[in-house]
Amino acid sequence: MSESVLSLHLEESLQRSIEQYQMILDLMKQITRAISSSEADLRDEVLKLGTLQQQARDHDAKLLNALRQAGHVAAGHPLFKQRLDLIGEVLTLNHLLLPKINGMMALISHELTGLKKGRSVLGGYKQTTHNQGRIVRSTV
């Protein structure tokens, strides 16, 4: 099987895209493990995932132009196939993660609603006596 020949720039761009999607996949796996083990604080991981996804989007916009110029030659290249497989893994894991995240969000929303109700109930209790002090004078 003959391997497609791509420009050095396109090969480097495909390799960079593969690296980005691999980092996204690794982080998504880490988040999946954290959700499964009931670790509560995922803010840092989620922020990092958002950053990685934005970087991949930005890079993919440039890569798409280069792939269009290369035409069908790129479709047969092993790096292109590797990238597609990796994106497929990311999508599969994303579909598995989404229901878990939605479930966590629903639980947090329910807990937040309960806390707000409890707070308003506690706010309804008022002290019935007034703190009007009297001056006590004692003569000794």
PyMOL commands that place a pseudoatom at each C-alpha (Angstrom):
pseudoatom trace, name=CA, resn=MET, resi=1, chain=A, elem=C, hetatm=0, pos=[0.000, 0.000, 0.000]
pseudoatom trace, name=CA, resn=SER, resi=2, chain=A, elem=C, hetatm=0, pos=[1.533, 3.297, -1.018]
pseudoatom trace, name=CA, resn=GLU, resi=3, chain=A, elem=C, hetatm=0, pos=[1.500, 6.074, 1.501]
pseudoatom trace, name=CA, resn=SER, resi=4, chain=A, elem=C, hetatm=0, pos=[0.193, 9.484, 0.455]
pseudoatom trace, name=CA, resn=VAL, resi=5, chain=A, elem=C, hetatm=0, pos=[2.783, 12.222, 0.297]
pseudoatom trace, name=CA, resn=LEU, resi=6, chain=A, elem=C, hetatm=0, pos=[1.867, 15.422, 2.093]
pseudoatom trace, name=CA, resn=SER, resi=7, chain=A, elem=C, hetatm=0, pos=[3.696, 18.679, 2.480]
pseudoatom trace, name=CA, resn=LEU, resi=8, chain=A, elem=C, hetatm=0, pos=[5.850, 18.994, 5.568]
pseudoatom trace, name=CA, resn=HIS, resi=9, chain=A, elem=C, hetatm=0, pos=[3.586, 21.768, 6.837]
pseudoatom trace, name=CA, resn=LEU, resi=10, chain=A, elem=C, hetatm=0, pos=[0.474, 19.605, 6.497]
pseudoatom trace, name=CA, resn=GLU, resi=11, chain=A, elem=C, hetatm=0, pos=[2.136, 16.616, 8.171]
pseudoatom trace, name=CA, resn=GLU, resi=12, chain=A, elem=C, hetatm=0, pos=[3.233, 18.802, 11.083]
pseudoatom trace, name=CA, resn=SER, resi=13, chain=A, elem=C, hetatm=0, pos=[-0.236, 20.280, 11.300]
pseudoatom trace, name=CA, resn=LEU, resi=14, chain=A, elem=C, hetatm=0, pos=[-1.848, 16.833, 11.351]
pseudoatom trace, name=CA, resn=GLN, resi=15, chain=A, elem=C, hetatm=0, pos=[0.629, 15.702, 14.010]
pseudoatom trace, name=CA, resn=ARG, resi=16, chain=A, elem=C, hetatm=0, pos=[-0.178, 18.764, 16.133]
pseudoatom trace, name=CA, resn=SER, resi=17, chain=A, elem=C, hetatm=0, pos=[-3.893, 18.032, 15.783]
pseudoatom trace, name=CA, resn=ILE, resi=18, chain=A, elem=C, hetatm=0, pos=[-3.325, 14.428, 16.868]
pseudoatom trace, name=CA, resn=GLU, resi=19, chain=A, elem=C, hetatm=0, pos=[-1.410, 15.636, 19.930]
pseudoatom trace, name=CA, resn=GLN, resi=20, chain=A, elem=C, hetatm=0, pos=[-4.203, 18.054, 20.836]
pseudoatom trace, name=CA, resn=TYR, resi=21, chain=A, elem=C, hetatm=0, pos=[-6.934, 15.433, 20.533]
pseudoatom trace, name=CA, resn=GLN, resi=22, chain=A, elem=C, hetatm=0, pos=[-4.827, 12.965, 22.520]
pseudoatom trace, name=CA, resn=MET, resi=23, chain=A, elem=C, hetatm=0, pos=[-4.530, 15.517, 25.345]
pseudoatom trace, name=CA, resn=ILE, resi=24, chain=A, elem=C, hetatm=0, pos=[-8.302, 16.107, 25.181]
pseudoatom trace, name=CA, resn=LEU, resi=25, chain=A, elem=C, hetatm=0, pos=[-8.959, 12.358, 25.287]
pseudoatom trace, name=CA, resn=ASP, resi=26, chain=A, elem=C, hetatm=0, pos=[-6.578, 11.852, 28.222]
pseudoatom trace, name=CA, resn=LEU, resi=27, chain=A, elem=C, hetatm=0, pos=[-8.209, 14.667, 30.177]
pseudoatom trace, name=CA, resn=MET, resi=28, chain=A, elem=C, hetatm=0, pos=[-11.699, 13.350, 29.408]
pseudoatom trace, name=CA, resn=LYS, resi=29, chain=A, elem=C, hetatm=0, pos=[-10.627, 9.926, 30.720]
pseudoatom trace, name=CA, resn=GLN, resi=30, chain=A, elem=C, hetatm=0, pos=[-9.317, 11.607, 33.867]
pseudoatom trace, name=CA, resn=ILE, resi=31, chain=A, elem=C, hetatm=0, pos=[-12.640, 13.428, 34.315]
pseudoatom trace, name=CA, resn=THR, resi=32, chain=A, elem=C, hetatm=0, pos=[-14.528, 10.157, 33.775]
pseudoatom trace, name=CA, resn=ARG, resi=33, chain=A, elem=C, hetatm=0, pos=[-12.490, 8.458, 36.509]
pseudoatom trace, name=CA, resn=ALA, resi=34, chain=A, elem=C, hetatm=0, pos=[-13.022, 11.417, 38.839]
pseudoatom trace, name=CA, resn=ILE, resi=35, chain=A, elem=C, hetatm=0, pos=[-16.786, 11.366, 38.259]
pseudoatom trace, name=CA, resn=SER, resi=36, chain=A, elem=C, hetatm=0, pos=[-16.899, 7.607, 38.822]
pseudoatom trace, name=CA, resn=SER, resi=37, chain=A, elem=C, hetatm=0, pos=[-15.027, 7.909, 42.112]
pseudoatom trace, name=CA, resn=SER, resi=38, chain=A, elem=C, hetatm=0, pos=[-17.281, 10.752, 43.296]
pseudoatom trace, name=CA, resn=GLU, resi=39, chain=A, elem=C, hetatm=0, pos=[-14.521, 13.334, 43.478]
pseudoatom trace, name=CA, resn=ALA, resi=40, chain=A, elem=C, hetatm=0, pos=[-16.335, 16.614, 43.835]
pseudoatom trace, name=CA, resn=ASP, resi=41, chain=A, elem=C, hetatm=0, pos=[-14.013, 19.302, 42.518]
pseudoatom trace, name=CA, resn=LEU, resi=42, chain=A, elem=C, hetatm=0, pos=[-13.499, 19.072, 38.767]
pseudoatom trace, name=CA, resn=ARG, resi=43, chain=A, elem=C, hetatm=0, pos=[-13.324, 22.798, 38.070]
pseudoatom trace, name=CA, resn=ASP, resi=44, chain=A, elem=C, hetatm=0, pos=[-9.649, 22.835, 37.111]
pseudoatom trace, name=CA, resn=GLU, resi=45, chain=A, elem=C, hetatm=0, pos=[-10.016, 19.837, 34.800]
pseudoatom trace, name=CA, resn=VAL, resi=46, chain=A, elem=C, hetatm=0, pos=[-13.125, 21.265, 33.138]
pseudoatom trace, name=CA, resn=LEU, resi=47, chain=A, elem=C, hetatm=0, pos=[-11.436, 24.642, 32.601]
pseudoatom trace, name=CA, resn=LYS, resi=48, chain=A, elem=C, hetatm=0, pos=[-8.374, 22.934, 31.154]
pseudoatom trace, name=CA, resn=LEU, resi=49, chain=A, elem=C, hetatm=0, pos=[-10.612, 20.827, 28.894]
pseudoatom trace, name=CA, resn=GLY, resi=50, chain=A, elem=C, hetatm=0, pos=[-12.324, 23.971, 27.619]
pseudoatom trace, name=CA, resn=THR, resi=51, chain=A, elem=C, hetatm=0, pos=[-8.958, 25.552, 26.862]
pseudoatom trace, name=CA, resn=LEU, resi=52, chain=A, elem=C, hetatm=0, pos=[-7.720, 22.449, 25.041]
pseudoatom trace, name=CA, resn=GLN, resi=53, chain=A, elem=C, hetatm=0, pos=[-10.920, 22.238, 23.017]
pseudoatom trace, name=CA, resn=GLN, resi=54, chain=A, elem=C, hetatm=0, pos=[-10.633, 25.885, 21.995]
pseudoatom trace, name=CA, resn=GLN, resi=55, chain=A, elem=C, hetatm=0, pos=[-7.014, 25.381, 20.949]
pseudoatom trace, name=CA, resn=ALA, resi=56, chain=A, elem=C, hetatm=0, pos=[-8.049, 22.340, 18.902]
pseudoatom trace, name=CA, resn=ARG, resi=57, chain=A, elem=C, hetatm=0, pos=[-10.870, 24.336, 17.252]
pseudoatom trace, name=CA, resn=ASP, resi=58, chain=A, elem=C, hetatm=0, pos=[-8.477, 27.142, 16.345]
pseudoatom trace, name=CA, resn=HIS, resi=59, chain=A, elem=C, hetatm=0, pos=[-5.897, 24.723, 14.967]
pseudoatom trace, name=CA, resn=ASP, resi=60, chain=A, elem=C, hetatm=0, pos=[-8.529, 22.694, 13.099]
pseudoatom trace, name=CA, resn=ALA, resi=61, chain=A, elem=C, hetatm=0, pos=[-9.745, 25.813, 11.294]
pseudoatom trace, name=CA, resn=LYS, resi=62, chain=A, elem=C, hetatm=0, pos=[-6.250, 26.282, 9.856]
pseudoatom trace, name=CA, resn=LEU, resi=63, chain=A, elem=C, hetatm=0, pos=[-5.829, 22.562, 9.240]
pseudoatom trace, name=CA, resn=LEU, resi=64, chain=A, elem=C, hetatm=0, pos=[-9.108, 22.412, 7.330]
pseudoatom trace, name=CA, resn=ASN, resi=65, chain=A, elem=C, hetatm=0, pos=[-7.813, 24.960, 4.826]
pseudoatom trace, name=CA, resn=ALA, resi=66, chain=A, elem=C, hetatm=0, pos=[-4.607, 22.989, 4.335]
pseudoatom trace, name=CA, resn=LEU, resi=67, chain=A, elem=C, hetatm=0, pos=[-6.579, 19.751, 3.896]
pseudoatom trace, name=CA, resn=ARG, resi=68, chain=A, elem=C, hetatm=0, pos=[-8.811, 21.370, 1.285]
pseudoatom trace, name=CA, resn=GLN, resi=69, chain=A, elem=C, hetatm=0, pos=[-5.743, 22.434, -0.675]
pseudoatom trace, name=CA, resn=ALA, resi=70, chain=A, elem=C, hetatm=0, pos=[-4.264, 18.937, -0.446]
pseudoatom trace, name=CA, resn=GLY, resi=71, chain=A, elem=C, hetatm=0, pos=[-7.476, 17.412, -1.776]
pseudoatom trace, name=CA, resn=HIS, resi=72, chain=A, elem=C, hetatm=0, pos=[-8.018, 13.660, -1.618]
pseudoatom trace, name=CA, resn=VAL, resi=73, chain=A, elem=C, hetatm=0, pos=[-4.314, 12.993, -1.133]
pseudoatom trace, name=CA, resn=ALA, resi=74, chain=A, elem=C, hetatm=0, pos=[-4.611, 13.649, 2.599]
pseudoatom trace, name=CA, resn=ALA, resi=75, chain=A, elem=C, hetatm=0, pos=[-7.495, 11.216, 3.102]
pseudoatom trace, name=CA, resn=GLY, resi=76, chain=A, elem=C, hetatm=0, pos=[-5.244, 8.214, 2.504]
pseudoatom trace, name=CA, resn=HIS, resi=77, chain=A, elem=C, hetatm=0, pos=[-2.427, 9.358, 4.756]
pseudoatom trace, name=CA, resn=PRO, resi=78, chain=A, elem=C, hetatm=0, pos=[-1.871, 7.404, 8.009]
pseudoatom trace, name=CA, resn=LEU, resi=79, chain=A, elem=C, hetatm=0, pos=[-1.758, 10.607, 10.094]
pseudoatom trace, name=CA, resn=PHE, resi=80, chain=A, elem=C, hetatm=0, pos=[-5.148, 11.633, 8.730]
pseudoatom trace, name=CA, resn=LYS, resi=81, chain=A, elem=C, hetatm=0, pos=[-6.577, 8.210, 9.590]
pseudoatom trace, name=CA, resn=GLN, resi=82, chain=A, elem=C, hetatm=0, pos=[-4.998, 8.320, 13.053]
pseudoatom trace, name=CA, resn=ARG, resi=83, chain=A, elem=C, hetatm=0, pos=[-6.536, 11.743, 13.642]
pseudoatom trace, name=CA, resn=LEU, resi=84, chain=A, elem=C, hetatm=0, pos=[-9.975, 10.528, 12.565]
pseudoatom trace, name=CA, resn=ASP, resi=85, chain=A, elem=C, hetatm=0, pos=[-9.731, 7.509, 14.883]
pseudoatom trace, name=CA, resn=LEU, resi=86, chain=A, elem=C, hetatm=0, pos=[-8.741, 9.750, 17.771]
pseudoatom trace, name=CA, resn=ILE, resi=87, chain=A, elem=C, hetatm=0, pos=[-11.613, 12.158, 17.102]
pseudoatom trace, name=CA, resn=GLY, resi=88, chain=A, elem=C, hetatm=0, pos=[-13.931, 9.129, 17.056]
pseudoatom trace, name=CA, resn=GLU, resi=89, chain=A, elem=C, hetatm=0, pos=[-12.663, 8.094, 20.501]
pseudoatom trace, name=CA, resn=VAL, resi=90, chain=A, elem=C, hetatm=0, pos=[-13.183, 11.631, 21.812]
pseudoatom trace, name=CA, resn=LEU, resi=91, chain=A, elem=C, hetatm=0, pos=[-16.750, 11.645, 20.478]
pseudoatom trace, name=CA, resn=THR, resi=92, chain=A, elem=C, hetatm=0, pos=[-17.507, 8.236, 21.977]
pseudoatom trace, name=CA, resn=LEU, resi=93, chain=A, elem=C, hetatm=0, pos=[-16.200, 9.263, 25.378]
pseudoatom trace, name=CA, resn=ASN, resi=94, chain=A, elem=C, hetatm=0, pos=[-18.067, 12.553, 25.111]
pseudoatom trace, name=CA, resn=HIS, resi=95, chain=A, elem=C, hetatm=0, pos=[-21.330, 10.663, 24.558]
pseudoatom trace, name=CA, resn=LEU, resi=96, chain=A, elem=C, hetatm=0, pos=[-20.579, 8.551, 27.643]
pseudoatom trace, name=CA, resn=LEU, resi=97, chain=A, elem=C, hetatm=0, pos=[-19.613, 11.550, 29.778]
pseudoatom trace, name=CA, resn=LEU, resi=98, chain=A, elem=C, hetatm=0, pos=[-22.563, 13.751, 28.891]
pseudoatom trace, name=CA, resn=PRO, resi=99, chain=A, elem=C, hetatm=0, pos=[-25.257, 11.773, 30.777]
pseudoatom trace, name=CA, resn=LYS, resi=100, chain=A, elem=C, hetatm=0, pos=[-23.012, 11.532, 33.848]
pseudoatom trace, name=CA, resn=ILE, resi=101, chain=A, elem=C, hetatm=0, pos=[-22.365, 15.270, 33.826]
pseudoatom trace, name=CA, resn=ASN, resi=102, chain=A, elem=C, hetatm=0, pos=[-26.055, 16.038, 33.292]
pseudoatom trace, name=CA, resn=GLY, resi=103, chain=A, elem=C, hetatm=0, pos=[-26.896, 13.758, 36.222]
pseudoatom trace, name=CA, resn=MET, resi=104, chain=A, elem=C, hetatm=0, pos=[-24.387, 15.538, 38.440]
pseudoatom trace, name=CA, resn=MET, resi=105, chain=A, elem=C, hetatm=0, pos=[-25.767, 18.918, 37.398]
pseudoatom trace, name=CA, resn=ALA, resi=106, chain=A, elem=C, hetatm=0, pos=[-29.324, 17.796, 38.199]
pseudoatom trace, name=CA, resn=LEU, resi=107, chain=A, elem=C, hetatm=0, pos=[-28.220, 16.551, 41.620]
pseudoatom trace, name=CA, resn=ILE, resi=108, chain=A, elem=C, hetatm=0, pos=[-26.372, 19.780, 42.381]
pseudoatom trace, name=CA, resn=SER, resi=109, chain=A, elem=C, hetatm=0, pos=[-29.371, 21.815, 41.233]
pseudoatom trace, name=CA, resn=HIS, resi=110, chain=A, elem=C, hetatm=0, pos=[-31.658, 19.783, 43.506]
pseudoatom trace, name=CA, resn=GLU, resi=111, chain=A, elem=C, hetatm=0, pos=[-29.307, 20.251, 46.464]
pseudoatom trace, name=CA, resn=LEU, resi=112, chain=A, elem=C, hetatm=0, pos=[-29.039, 23.980, 45.766]
pseudoatom trace, name=CA, resn=THR, resi=113, chain=A, elem=C, hetatm=0, pos=[-32.827, 24.311, 45.668]
pseudoatom trace, name=CA, resn=GLY, resi=114, chain=A, elem=C, hetatm=0, pos=[-33.058, 22.494, 49.000]
pseudoatom trace, name=CA, resn=LEU, resi=115, chain=A, elem=C, hetatm=0, pos=[-30.437, 24.765, 50.532]
pseudoatom trace, name=CA, resn=LYS, resi=116, chain=A, elem=C, hetatm=0, pos=[-32.252, 27.877, 49.297]
pseudoatom trace, name=CA, resn=LYS, resi=117, chain=A, elem=C, hetatm=0, pos=[-35.536, 26.638, 50.765]
pseudoatom trace, name=CA, resn=GLY, resi=118, chain=A, elem=C, hetatm=0, pos=[-33.837, 25.852, 54.061]
pseudoatom trace, name=CA, resn=ARG, resi=119, chain=A, elem=C, hetatm=0, pos=[-32.269, 29.275, 54.142]
pseudoatom trace, name=CA, resn=SER, resi=120, chain=A, elem=C, hetatm=0, pos=[-35.591, 31.019, 53.542]
pseudoatom trace, name=CA, resn=VAL, resi=121, chain=A, elem=C, hetatm=0, pos=[-37.244, 28.891, 56.236]
pseudoatom trace, name=CA, resn=LEU, resi=122, chain=A, elem=C, hetatm=0, pos=[-34.529, 29.817, 58.697]
pseudoatom trace, name=CA, resn=GLY, resi=123, chain=A, elem=C, hetatm=0, pos=[-34.876, 33.451, 57.679]
pseudoatom trace, name=CA, resn=GLY, resi=124, chain=A, elem=C, hetatm=0, pos=[-38.534, 33.275, 58.698]
pseudoatom trace, name=CA, resn=TYR, resi=125, chain=A, elem=C, hetatm=0, pos=[-37.669, 32.674, 62.321]
pseudoatom trace, name=CA, resn=LYS, resi=126, chain=A, elem=C, hetatm=0, pos=[-37.412, 35.990, 64.124]
pseudoatom trace, name=CA, resn=GLN, resi=127, chain=A, elem=C, hetatm=0, pos=[-36.523, 36.691, 67.662]
pseudoatom trace, name=CA, resn=THR, resi=128, chain=A, elem=C, hetatm=0, pos=[-39.715, 37.607, 69.508]
pseudoatom trace, name=CA, resn=THR, resi=129, chain=A, elem=C, hetatm=0, pos=[-38.153, 39.582, 72.328]
pseudoatom trace, name=CA, resn=HIS, resi=130, chain=A, elem=C, hetatm=0, pos=[-36.664, 42.933, 71.685]
pseudoatom trace, name=CA, resn=ASN, resi=131, chain=A, elem=C, hetatm=0, pos=[-33.244, 43.634, 72.920]
pseudoatom trace, name=CA, resn=GLN, resi=132, chain=A, elem=C, hetatm=0, pos=[-34.167, 46.775, 74.774]
pseudoatom trace, name=CA, resn=GLY, resi=133, chain=A, elem=C, hetatm=0, pos=[-31.888, 46.758, 77.700]
pseudoatom trace, name=CA, resn=ARG, resi=134, chain=A, elem=C, hetatm=0, pos=[-32.563, 48.456, 80.981]
pseudoatom trace, name=CA, resn=ILE, resi=135, chain=A, elem=C, hetatm=0, pos=[-30.099, 50.385, 82.916]
pseudoatom trace, name=CA, resn=VAL, resi=136, chain=A, elem=C, hetatm=0, pos=[-29.444, 48.706, 86.174]
pseudoatom trace, name=CA, resn=ARG, resi=137, chain=A, elem=C, hetatm=0, pos=[-28.258, 50.952, 88.879]
pseudoatom trace, name=CA, resn=SER, resi=138, chain=A, elem=C, hetatm=0, pos=[-27.087, 49.528, 92.014]
pseudoatom trace, name=CA, resn=THR, resi=139, chain=A, elem=C, hetatm=0, pos=[-26.295, 51.375, 95.097]
pseudoatom trace, name=CA, resn=VAL, resi=140, chain=A, elem=C, hetatm=0, pos=[-23.800, 49.915, 97.327]
for i in range(1, 140): cmd.bond("trace and resi %d" % i, "trace and resi %d" % (i + 1))
show_as sticks, trace
zoom trace
